[in-house]
Amino acid sequence: MEFKTRISTKGQIVIPKEIREKYGFRKGVEVIIKPLDETRLIIKRAPRLSELFGFLGEAKATEMLLEERKKEIEIEEERISELEHRGK
């Protein structure tokens, strides 16, 4: 299967509908472009968060990320508090 397309003045390429549907390239999906040589590129869909976490799924991944962010905020608040006490 081979398709021909053009690059727009903004550097955009239209991925033909058949390819988008077959490989899950939907609006908003991030892609990775990797040069192979002077004339060839590989375009692949970036893994979804749920794929990175495997069996845990999106809900568990989101929960883990939120918990990690909460810890980061607590550490930052402690650091700020410590700096304020030092300054007094």
Secondary structure, DSSP 8 states (H G I E B T S, - for coil): ------B-TTS-B---HHHHHHHT--TT--EEEEE-SSS-EEEEE---HHHHTGGGHHHHHHHHHHHHHHHHHHHHHHHHHHHHHHH-
